[in-house]
Amino acid sequence: MRFKQVPKFSAILGFTSLLAGTALAAPDMPPHMGPPPPPPGPDGGPGGLQGPAFLMKPQHVLSDGSVTIRGQAIPYQTESGTLIIHPAGWDDANPDPKAPQAVASVFYVAYFKKGAHPENRPITFVYNGGPGSSTVWLHMGALGPKRVVTVDDQPTPAAPYKVVNNDDSLLDATDLVFIDAPGTGYGRVIGKDRDKAFYGTDPDAAAFTDFIAQFLSRHGRFNSPKYLFGESYGTTRSAIIANALRQDKGIDLNGVILLSQILNYGNSIDRAQNNPSNDQPYVLGLPSFAATAWYHHKLPDQPTDLKAFLAEVEHFALTDYTSALQDGTSISDDKLKATAEKLHRYTGLPVEYIIKANLRVNGGEFAKTLLGDQGMDTGRLDSRFSGPSMDPLGQTPEYDPQSAAMESAYVAAFNDYAHTTLHYGADPSFGDGYMEYRVSAHSIGKWSFTHKQPDQRGQARGEPNVLPDLAAAMKANPALQVMLNQGYYDLGTPYFEGVYEMRHLPIPRALARNIEIKQYASGHMVYAHLPALHEMHDNVSQFISRTHPKSS
């Protein structure tokens, strides 16, 4: 049987809190620009929805800090808090009784460089994916002012964990707003329709779009250069948001930064066998298989130059391998054997295994088989990692060694950081206790993956393909720039899949000049490999500097 792939860190595919008593509003905080929330019901929640009243009112706490980036000290102000989000189509003045009855308190942490002029200072909205993940990973591993130290490609020992100044924070280039998805972080969702209201591709994107528009309004940042930075499922979300901000809110972006892209779920290598006649996932996953086999020295003829080797594999994937797969059951014995032998040379998998798989090996099967003779599975999100097989006779891994190696460090580091540095997370209902910081909403099993593309008639349908959304945003705003960052050792969102999708955006060829692609010797969480984090910082910082007229 085929086992379901384990989602990233239990939901990802990457901060928030409340002061003890009540959250304190700073005297210089801009007033709420939107309409007041509906009156509380008898249980304290807005409109009678169940939930503590303090959870369903905007909160914020201010603190100060400084980060040193490339030798430059950057003082900043931090705002940790929540904004209240209603389901798509909510109208405070004319509530629709048929609309989903739910409210989300969405947690965020924003960093503002002191002394910068808002009209010149870029602002970037950052989130992980899942779907249903918090943004602790990008916050504490990549872009925030503090970074948790983890072991590269090996399990990180248990606590205490070390948190250090992040020399690769993007605060030198942009203000940062880290957004935790509804139901994660210190945010909560309430109401009998909360799953329908927020746990789906389109409702989720609508919630983030609403959050961003609210945040820009509350902080007077409409005239700032604006960017999105999403990882994994966050790239799916970004494509929809980029178009929705323009179409529904009148907001154009300067740039969309994608990390470990998946825009068309039909290209996923995870469960490609469930969509027979579509062989594209096998073609696009092959170069990542080859990179992984190269890293673990499992190739029969180990090349020295990884990039040159991958260029050869990519060419084979698009030519001879594609031809063999398209033959289907009509493939000749000679062609089947020759293709299997070439795949063995590129992946290290046994020829007999490849023939038995009919030349089609999905991501989990590869992760299980490559190091199977050692009783080990490779990581899905970062195949440099490996760990003992839970079931040596299983067809696919039952856990992700990379997730197991790092999750605890991120969770512990952020909880300590939130309490001691941000002074956020105290729960008024628990006296001196703290709210639970929820790393995941555990919503993936409830998630509605249907998506309604721009100008699509009828009901939303199918697994998400948001290439039309990003294309619509680029065509309506021809100055919009797109940057794709990806790791070679990513079996969750293979790097060649991202390249293929960028090449197949339905845009004029001239607009393709607005897209740039950067690749790294790392995995899904590119920043887990410190040299790759350094490279990514420099690339993204330069991208932001190039794509807006002035910086401060």
N, C-alpha and C positions, 0 to 999 in steps of 0.2 A: 504494500500500500504506500501511498505518497503522503508524507506528513506535511502539515501546514508550516510554512516558514515562520520563525519567531520574529515578530516585529521589533524594530529598533528599541532597545532598552524598555521593552514591554509595550511600546507604542510609537516609537519614533520612526521614522524611516530614513541644529540647534542652536519674573522674580518679584517678589511682591510681599506685602504684609500690612499689619495693623498695629498701631502702638497700644501699649497697655492702657486700659480705660477707653479712651476714644482717640482717633487719629487727630493730630493737630494741624489746622490749616494755617499756613504762613500768611502774615499780614500783606505781603506783596504778591500773593498768588492771584492771577487773573480770575475774575468771577466766572462762574459757569455761564456759558454763552447760549445754551439751549434752553428749552422749556423745562419747568420743574417736573420732578417725577410725580406720578400719580399718588394720591393720598394713601397712607398706609392702611392696610386692612386690620382686622381685629387681632391678628397674630403678629403684627409689627412689620410684615412684609408689604411691599408696594402693591396696591390693588388687591390686597387679600392673599397674595401668594405666600406660601409658607416659607419662613426663613427669618433669622434675626435681622432686625431693622438695620443694624450697623453694617451688615454685609451688603445691603442693597442701597447704600448711599455712597457717592464718590468719596474716596479717602485719599489723603496724601501726606507724606512725611518728607521733610527736607533734611539733607545732610551735606557735608562738604568733604572734598578729598582732592588728591593730586596723584597723577600718574606720570612716570617718566618713560617717554617713547623715543628711542634712538637718541638718547642723551638730552632730550628737551623735556623739562618739567611742565606739565599742563594742569593747572588748577581747574576744578570743575565743581558744579553743584549737582547733587543727585536728588531726584524726586521719585519716591517709591509710592505706589498707590493703586487705586482701582478706578475704572470708569464703568458706568452702567450701560449695558447694551440690551436692546430689545430685538425680537425677531424681525426679519426682513418685512418691510411694509408697515411697520408700527407707526401709528399716528396718535400722538398724545391727546390731540384735541377731539379726535373721532375714533375711539377704540372700536375695532372690529371684533365682535364677539366670536366670530368664526376663526380668527387668527390664533396661532399657537399661544397659549397662556404660559409664558416663561420669561425669565429675566436672567441675564448673566452679569455677574460682577467680574470684570476682566482685570487681572493684575498686570502691572508693568513696572519697570524700573527705567528711568530716563536719566541720561547724563548730558549736562550742558556745559560747554567750555566757558569759563568765566571771561568776561571782557569782550566776547565776540559779538558782532552785529548780526542780529537774526536774519536780516534781509540778504546777507552775504554768506552766512554760515549754513552749510548743508545739514540736513537732518535725515537720518536713515532709520527706518522701521525694520526691526530684526525679529525673526521667529524661526523656530524649528518646525518639524512636520508631524509625523506620526501615521495617520492623523490622530490628534488628541494628545500631543506631547506638550510639555512645558518647554521653555526656551533656556533651561539651565545649561544646556550643552554649549550653545554659541556664547552664552553669557560668561560662563566660568572657564571655557576652554579656548575661546578664540578672540572675541572682540571687546569684552569688558575690560575695565582697568585692573582687575585682579584675575589671576589664572591659577587653577589648581594643577599641581604637578602630578603627572601620571607616568608610568613606565611605558616606554615605546615598544610596542608589539609583544608585550608580556603582561601578565596580571600585575596590577598595582597592589602592594601589601595593604592590609587593613589599617584602620586609623591608629595614630593621628596622621592626617594628610597635611601637606604643605601648600599654602596659598601664597603666591608671590606677585610682585609688580609685573604687569603684563606689558612687556616691551613691544608687543605686536597689537595692542589695542588700536582701534580705528579712531580714537578720540583726537588724534592729531589731524584727521581729515574731515571729521563729521561729528555732530551730536548724534547720540544713539538712544533709541527707544526700544527696549527689549519687551516683547509682548508675549505673555503666556496665554495659550489657547483657552477658550471657555472650559471651565471645569478643572483647570490645572492651576499650579502655583498656589497663591493665597486667594485666588478667585473661586467663585462658586456659581452654579446654575441652580435655579429653583423653578418650580412650577410643574404641573402634571404633564405638560407637553415639552419638557426641556430637551429630550432626545431629538424630537422632530425639529425643534426650533434651532438647535445648534450643532447637532452631530450628523452632518452631511456635507458633501462637497460645496454645494451652493449656499446653504445656510451659514456654514463656517466662513466662506469668503465674504458674505454679506456682513457678518459680525465684525470681521477685521476691517472691512471698508468703512463701516460705521465708526469703529474705534479710531482709525486714522483721521477721518474727517473731524471727529470730536476733538481729538488731541490737537490738531492744527489750529482749530478755532479757539480752544481754551488757552493756548499758549502763544497766539498771535504769530503763527509760523507759516501762514499761507503763501507768503512771498519768499520763503526760503527755498533753495534748491532741495529737491525731495527725491529719496531713493528707497527702494525696497531691497531687503537682503533676506532671502528665504533658503532654507536647507531642506532637501529631500521632498517630502510632501509639501513643504513650504514653498517649493518652486511651482508646484501645481497651483497652490493658493495664490502665489504672486501673479501668475499669468491672468487669473480671473480678476484679481484686485486692480491690476494695472488698467484693465479695460473698464471695470466698474467705477473706479475713481473718476476716470474721464467722462464716462457716459452718464453716471448717476449724480456725481458730485461736482463736475466741472473742474477737476483737478488733474493737470498733466504732471507726469513725473520726468525727472531728468535722466534717471537710470533705473534699471532692474538688474540686480546682482543675484545670480543663481548659483547655488552650491549643491552638487550631486543631484542632477536634474532628473525628473520624471514628469513629462508633460503629456505623454500618451501611454496610458496603462496597457494598451494592446501590445506594447513593445517590451513588457516586463519579462525577464527570464525566470522569475520565481515559479510561476505555474503555467509555463508556455504549453504544456501538454494538454491543458484544458481548452485550448483554442486551436484544434487541428485545422490544417490548411494554411495557417499563418505561421510561416517559418522565420519571420523577421527576427523574433527574439533570439533565436539560436545564432543567427548571423551577427547580431549586435553584441551578444554576450561573449563570443569567442575571444576577442582580444583581451578581455579581463581575465578569462580562464588562462590565456597564455602568459599574461603578466604574473599571475599567481603561481603558476608552475615554474616560471623563471625565478621568482623570489625564493621558492622553496627548493630550488635545484632539482626539480623532478623531470627536466627535459632530457631526452636521450642525447641531444647535441646542444649543450648549454652555450647560448650566444653571450658575448661580452657586452654588446651595445643594446640596451633594452629598447630604446626608441626606434632604432633601425629594425629590430626584430618585430616590434609591434606594427610598424608600417608594412612589413611583409605579411603579417597575419591579417591585417585589415584588408589588404589587396586580395588575399586568398578568400577571405570571408565574403567579399562583394562579388567575386568571380566564380571560381571553381566550386566553392562550398555552396553558394547560392544555387548554382546550376544543379548540383547533386540533390539538394533539398527539393528543388522544384520538380525534379523527375518523379518524386514520390515512389510509389511501388513499381514504376516502370524502369527504375534505375537498373543498369546492367550489373552483373556480379563483379566484373572487372572495375567498373567505376565505383561501386560500393566499397570494394576492398582498397582501391587506391585512395579514395577520400578518407577512409578510416585510418590508413597508415599516415596520411598527412596530418590528420587531427591528432594522432598519437605524437607525432613530432612536435606539434604546437601546444599540446596540453599535458603530455605525460600520462594520459589515461591509457589503459591497455587496449590494443586493437580489438580484441575479442569483446570487451565491454562496449566499445563504441559501436561495433556492428550489432551487438545485441540491443543497444539503445536506438538502432535505426538511424544513427548519426545525430541523434537529438538528445542532448544531455541538458537538463535544466540546472539552475543555480544550486539548488540544494543537493542534487545528485553529485555535482562536481565537488562541492565542499565536503561531501561525505567520502568520496572515492579517492581524491588526490593523495591524501595521507592515510588512507584506510589500512594500508599494510603496517602502519605504526599504531593503529588504534586511536587515531586522532581525526578531528574535524577541523577544517579551516573556518575562520570567521566569515560571516556573510557580509557585514558592513565594512570590514577591513580584513582582507584575506591574508594579510601578513601575520595575523594572530592565529593561533591554533590551540585546541584543548582536547582533553580526553573525550572520546565518544561516550555518550550516555548509553547508547545501544549500538554496539559494534556491528550488529546485523541489520540495523535499520537502513532505509533507503536514503533518507535525508537527515541532517542534524536535528536534534531536539532542543538545542539552545544555540546562542551565538557567542562563541568564545570572546569576541571583542567586547560585547556588551557586558558579559560577566566580569571581564577584567577591569572595567572602568566605572561602572555605574555608581558604586558605593562612594567613590572618591568625590564625584560631582555632587551627589546628594548631600553628603556630610559637609562639604566645603560651602555649598550655598546656604544651607541652614545656619551654619555658624556665622557666615558673612551677613546674612539678613538680620540676625539677632544682634550681633555685636557692632556692626559697621553701619548698616542701614537703619537700625533700631526699628525694625518692622517685624510683625508676626505675632505680637502678643494678642491673646484672645480675651476680650472683656468678659466673656461668659465663663472663662476658666480661671479667673483670678490672676495668679502669677504664671499660668501656663501659656503655652504657645499653640497657635493653630497648626494644623498639619500642612506642610508644603507638599502639594500633590504633584509628583513628577509626571504622572499620566492621568488622564481622565478615564482610562480603560474603556474607551468608547469605540474602539475599532470594530468590535463585534456588533455594534449597533449602527455603524456608520452607513449612511446611504451614499454610495459612490456615483449615483446618477448625476449628470451635469447637462444643463441646457446651454448650448453654445450661442454666441451672439447671433441674433436674427433667426434662430432656429424656431420653426413653427411646431406647435403641439407640445407634448410633455417632454420633460427631461428624460434622457435615456442613456443606457450603456455605461461602461466604465469611462472614467474621465479621459477626454482628449481635449486639452486646453490650448493646443496649437492655434486654433482660430481666435481665441481670446487674446493671446499675446500678439498675434498678427494684426488684429483689429486695433489694438492700442498703438502699435507701431505705425500703421497706416494713417490713423487719425492724428498722430503726433510724430511726424517724420524725423524729429530731432531726438526721439527717445533712443537711448543707447542700452544695449543688453550685454552683460558679461556672464559667461559661464565658467565656473571653476569646478574641476573634477579630479578625482584620484584614480590612478591606474588600478589599484587593488580593491575596487568596490564591486562586489557581486550583487549588491542590492539594486543599485542604479548604475549599470556598467557605463564606462566613460564613452564608448563608441555609440551607445544609444543616444547620449546627449548630443554628440556630434551629428548623428543622423537626423535627429529632430530639428536641430538648428538649421541644417541644410534643407529641410522640408517644411519650414514655415511657409504658409501661403502668403508670401509678400513679394513685391517686385524685386528683381535681382539687385537693383541699386540700393535697396534698403538693407540687403545682407551686409553691406559695409558697416552698418551700425552694430554688428555682433562681433564680439571677440571671445576667444576660448583660451583658457589657461589650464594646464594639466600638471599634476604633481605626483611625486613618488610616495603616495599615501593612499588611504582608503576613503570611505564615505565621509567620515569626519576628518577631512584633510588636515585639520589643526591638531589631530592626535600625534602627528609626526612633527616635531618642533622645526626642523629645517623647512618643511612644507608650509608651516604657519608663517614663518618669516617671509617666504616668497609670496604667499597669499596676501599678507598685509601690504607689501610693497605694490603688488599688482592692483589690488583694490583701491588703495590710497591714490595711486596714479590715475586709475579709471575715474574716480570721483573728481580729482583735480582737473582732468581734461574735459569733463562733461558739464561743467558749469562755469559761468563767465568770471566769477571772482571768488576768492576765499579769504578768510580772516583768521 
